Amino acid sequence: MYFTDRGLEELEERRGDEEVTLAWLAAKLRAFVDANPEFETAVERLATYLARDDEDD
């Protein structure tokens, strides 16, 4: 188990029944990077991964 699994499990438990838009997610990620600029590269990689996830289909 990775350390991030705990955060992902908490996210699923607390907000798993909610529906969100990708625009909402992008805004939350921007706010996170504004508050935590040291994670800019990781967030950029995640956003790129999510944006291109269907390229292999």
N, C-alpha and C positions, 0 to 999 in steps of 0.2 A: 504494500500500500504506500502510495506517495503521500507526502504531507498535504498536497493540494486536495486529496480525496476528502479530507475532513470538511474543507470549505465547500466542495461540490456537494457533499452529502447534506450539509446544512442548507445550502441553497435549494436543493431539491425538497427537503423537508419543509422549509418555511414558505417557499414560493412555487413549489412544483405544480400546483393546480392553476396558477395564473397563466394568462396568455399575454404575450408582449409582442411588440413589433421590433423589427430590426432597427428602425430609427430610434426607438427607445433604448435599445441595447447600445447602439453607437453613441448616443448622448451620455449614457452611464459610463461607458468606457472612456470617453473624452474627459468627463469630470474626474474619473479615477486617475487618469494620466496627469491632469492639471494638479491634482493633490499629491501625486506620487510620480514625479517625472522620471525617477530611476527605473520605472517599469515600462517606459515608453516602447522599447524594443519588443518586449514580451507581448504587450497589448497589440502592437502593430502586427506581429507574427500571428497572433490568434485571429485578429480581424481578417488578415489575408487568407488564412486557412479556411475560415468560415465563408468568406466571399468566393473562394475557388473550390469549395468542397465538391461541387457537382461536375467538375471538369473531367473526372475519370469515368463518369457514367456513360 
